[in-house]
Amino acid sequence: MKKRAKELGSELSSQGGIHHPHSYNAFRVREQRAYLCRSDKERKKLAAFFGEALGKDAETHYIQTVLEVSRDGQVVEAALRIHPQAWWDGENLRKKLAVPAAMTEWCTMLKALPPGFALRIHDWRKQYWANLATPSEMKELATAYTPGNHWLHLVRELPAEDAIGMESAAPEWVVTSLLALLPAYRFTLWAP
């Protein structure tokens, strides 16, 4: 995925992780994830702009807007996620959505995504289906979303049993989903 994103003009850094086993969860790993974020060079540039106090957050790979694949026993997800502490990207998106032309561009981008993508704030139940995106719904979302306090997720889910049934096609589903998110990812990122 990283190589294909680079071919499309996006230099990204990759990371992976697991849900950490602890005594309170019977030492089980419930979730695995891999994600792509700004390149090391771009994160260093952000850190330099913010200075010593805030720069450490900006340079941390997981406190970013990320393209992520995650899986647990129930579902495989391909997602664009804005971390609550990546307020610079969240505010950038909110400010862009206040401009009618940018709002139209955002809605067009969302409608162009493969079927099944939905926007969700933090752990809230309400979902905004990407293929049905309207300026009024996106304005509602932008008003409710508070960078610095909330996650923002643009997610496509595949039930685990379907992923298993897809066999070798499942990884391509993930890659296709993440590549489709690149325009929204680029639209969201703020640069000093």
Secondary structure, DSSP 8 states (H G I E B T S, - for coil): -HHHHHHTT--EEEEEEE----GGGTT----EEEEEEE-HHHHHHHHHHHHHHHHHHHHSTTSSEEEEEEE-SSEEEEEEEE-TT-HHHHHHHHHHHTSHHHHHHHHHHHHTS-TTEEEEETT-S--EEGGG--HHHHHHHHHH--TTT--EEEEEEEEHHHHHHHTTHHHHHHHHHHHHTHHHHHHH----
